[in-house]
Every structure is written in structure tokens, then in C-alpha cells.
Amino acid sequence: MKAVLNATPLISLALLGRLSLLKEMFAEVIVPRAVYKEVIQGGTGKPGADALAEANWLKVVSVDVSITIEPLLLGLDAGELKVLLLAQQIKADWVIINERLARRVAFALGLPVKNTLGILLAAVLAGLLSKQEALDDLHRLVERGIRIAPRWQQWFEQEIGAA
């Protein structure tokens, strides 16, 4: 399976020390070059940037599709748009993106979407994480300033309890 990732899930998983989950769950983990530059070069010295730079299994790809509309007109940033275009181009099995508007656009384009919490839940279901580890990870993300709406936190806790 191929997954295309945006910056926030990469940063979140790196902060948790869980980047390796991506390698275990997907045959190919693909990041648009623009997103990679944003996270690695723009994130120098920030938590998670070093772990991402060392993840030599990440496939960094340039998007070959020319953008015919200004991303901001859609309410997306350039990285989000590149993720969606790349996912369409390579027929990705999953788009992993946290931002609500970008997820909605992905759904509208018919792309299957997960967010960071979806990756953690899938890891629990696959036996890669315990329920407690996943719940602890949720709390660590919130403590470290990753914005997760209370309703998503509740959803995650309920899903983990049912898993």
C-alpha cells in the first residue's frame, strides 16, 4: 500500500517517536518534496526534524502536475495541495493529512483519508501498539501543542476502548 503524507502527521509521529509505524504499515511512504523541505529545512532545530531527516525509507517525490489555481483560493496551503495532487497522480491507497479542509477536499476528490489519530488506531488494530500506548500518545500530542479538537479526542478514546 502507498501512503502520501502531509507535514503535520509526519511531525506528530516524529514527536511521539512513532515514525516507524508508517514503515511497518505501508509498503511505500511518500512525501511531496515541498512538504519535506517545509518539515526538514523549515523545521531545523524543532522537535521531530532530526528523526524525519534520518528516515531514509521516506520516498520524497516532486509533483509533476502543474497547479492551475492558487492554493489559497481553495483555503489550502501549497503543501496540502501538493499532497492531494500527488495522491491522485500515483493513485495512493491513503492520504494522511490532519487539517480538516484538506481532508474534506481529499474526500471530494475520492481519495481515502486518514489523520494521525487514524494511524494510531490502525496501529492498535494491527497489534503494533497497545491501547494504552495509543491513549498515552494522544495525550502527549496535546501536551506538546498539536491541536486536536476535543470531539476527535473523544472519538479516539471511544474507538480505542472498542478496539
C-alpha positions as CSV (number, residue, x, y, z in Angstrom):
1,M,0.0,0.0,0.0
2,K,1.1,3.5,-0.8
3,A,0.5,6.5,1.6
4,V,1.1,10.1,0.8
5,L,1.7,12.3,3.9
6,N,1.5,15.9,4.8
7,A,3.6,17.8,7.3
8,T,1.5,17.6,10.5
9,P,1.2,13.8,10.6
10,L,4.9,13.5,10.0
11,I,5.8,16.0,12.7
12,S,3.3,14.4,15.1
13,L,4.6,10.9,14.6
14,A,8.2,12.1,14.9
15,L,7.4,13.9,18.2
16,L,6.0,10.6,19.5
17,G,8.9,8.6,18.3
18,R,6.5,6.6,16.1
19,L,7.6,7.3,12.6
20,S,8.5,3.6,12.2
21,L,4.8,2.8,12.3
22,L,4.5,4.2,8.8
23,K,7.2,1.9,7.6
24,E,5.5,-1.0,9.2
25,M,2.0,-0.2,7.9
26,F,2.8,0.9,4.3
27,A,4.9,-0.5,1.6
28,E,5.6,3.0,0.3
29,V,5.6,6.2,2.4
30,I,5.7,9.1,0.0
31,V,6.1,12.8,0.8
32,P,6.0,15.6,-1.7
33,R,9.3,17.4,-2.0
34,A,7.7,20.7,-0.9
35,V,6.4,19.1,2.3
36,Y,9.8,17.5,3.0
37,K,11.5,20.9,2.6
38,E,8.9,22.5,4.9
39,V,9.4,19.9,7.6
40,I,13.2,19.3,7.4
41,Q,14.6,22.6,6.2
42,G,12.0,24.8,7.7
43,G,12.0,22.8,10.9
44,T,15.7,22.8,11.7
45,G,16.1,22.5,15.4
46,K,12.5,21.8,16.0
47,P,11.3,18.6,17.7
48,G,11.0,15.8,15.2
49,A,13.0,17.3,12.4
50,D,16.1,15.2,13.0
51,A,14.1,12.0,13.2
52,L,12.5,12.9,9.8
53,A,15.8,13.7,8.3
54,E,17.1,10.2,9.3
55,A,14.1,8.4,7.9
56,N,15.8,7.2,4.7
57,W,12.8,5.0,3.9
58,L,10.7,8.1,3.2
59,K,10.3,8.5,-0.6
60,V,10.5,12.2,-1.4
61,V,8.8,12.9,-4.8
62,S,8.4,16.0,-6.9
63,V,4.8,16.6,-8.1
64,D,4.7,16.6,-11.9
65,V,1.2,18.2,-12.1
66,S,1.2,21.9,-12.7
67,I,-1.2,23.8,-10.4
68,T,-3.7,25.8,-12.3
69,I,-5.3,27.5,-9.3
70,E,-3.8,29.4,-6.4
71,P,-4.0,27.0,-3.4
72,L,-5.0,29.8,-1.1
73,L,-8.2,30.3,-3.1
74,L,-9.1,26.8,-2.0
75,G,-8.1,27.5,1.6
76,L,-5.3,25.0,1.3
77,D,-1.6,25.7,1.8
78,A,0.8,24.7,-1.0
79,G,1.9,21.5,0.8
80,E,-1.6,20.3,1.3
81,L,-2.4,20.9,-2.4
82,K,0.8,19.0,-3.5
83,V,-0.1,16.1,-1.2
84,L,-3.6,15.8,-2.9
85,L,-2.2,16.2,-6.4
86,L,0.5,13.6,-5.8
87,A,-2.0,11.2,-4.2
88,Q,-4.2,11.5,-7.3
89,Q,-1.2,11.2,-9.7
90,I,0.2,8.0,-8.1
91,K,-3.2,6.6,-7.1
92,A,-2.3,6.4,-3.4
93,D,-4.1,4.0,-1.2
94,W,-4.1,6.6,1.6
95,V,-3.7,10.3,2.1
96,I,-2.6,11.1,5.6
97,I,-3.4,14.6,6.4
98,N,-4.7,16.3,9.6
99,E,-6.2,19.6,8.5
100,R,-10.0,19.5,8.2
101,L,-10.4,21.4,5.0
102,A,-7.7,19.4,3.3
103,R,-9.4,16.2,4.4
104,R,-12.7,17.4,3.0
105,V,-11.1,18.3,-0.3
106,A,-9.5,14.8,-0.4
107,F,-12.9,13.2,0.2
108,A,-14.4,15.3,-2.5
109,L,-11.7,14.0,-4.9
110,G,-12.4,10.5,-3.9
111,L,-9.2,9.9,-2.0
112,P,-9.1,7.7,1.1
113,V,-8.0,9.7,4.1
114,K,-6.6,9.1,7.5
115,N,-5.2,11.5,10.1
116,T,-2.6,11.0,12.8
117,L,-5.2,9.5,15.1
118,G,-6.3,7.2,12.4
119,I,-2.8,5.9,12.0
120,L,-2.5,5.3,15.8
121,L,-5.9,3.5,15.8
122,A,-4.8,1.4,12.8
123,A,-1.6,0.6,14.7
124,V,-3.6,-0.7,17.7
125,L,-5.8,-2.8,15.4
126,A,-2.7,-4.2,13.7
127,G,-1.1,-5.1,17.1
128,L,1.7,-2.6,16.6
129,L,0.7,-0.5,19.7
130,S,-1.2,-1.3,22.8
131,K,-4.4,0.6,23.6
132,Q,-2.6,2.3,26.5
133,E,0.3,3.4,24.3
134,A,-2.1,4.9,21.8
135,L,-4.0,6.8,24.5
136,D,-0.7,8.0,26.0
137,D,0.3,9.2,22.6
138,L,-2.9,11.2,22.2
139,H,-2.2,12.9,25.5
140,R,1.4,13.6,24.6
141,L,0.4,15.2,21.3
142,V,-2.0,17.5,23.1
143,E,0.6,18.3,25.7
144,R,3.2,19.2,23.0
145,G,0.8,21.6,21.3
146,I,-0.6,19.6,18.5
147,R,-4.1,20.8,18.1
148,I,-6.7,18.1,18.2
149,A,-10.3,19.0,18.6
150,P,-12.0,17.7,21.8
151,R,-14.5,15.8,19.7
152,W,-11.7,14.0,17.9
153,Q,-10.1,13.2,21.2
154,Q,-13.4,11.7,22.5
155,W,-13.8,9.8,19.2
156,F,-10.3,8.3,19.5
157,E,-10.8,7.3,23.2
158,Q,-14.1,5.6,22.3
159,E,-12.6,3.8,19.3
160,I,-9.6,2.6,21.3
161,G,-12.0,1.3,24.0
162,A,-13.9,-0.6,21.4
163,A,-10.8,-2.0,19.7
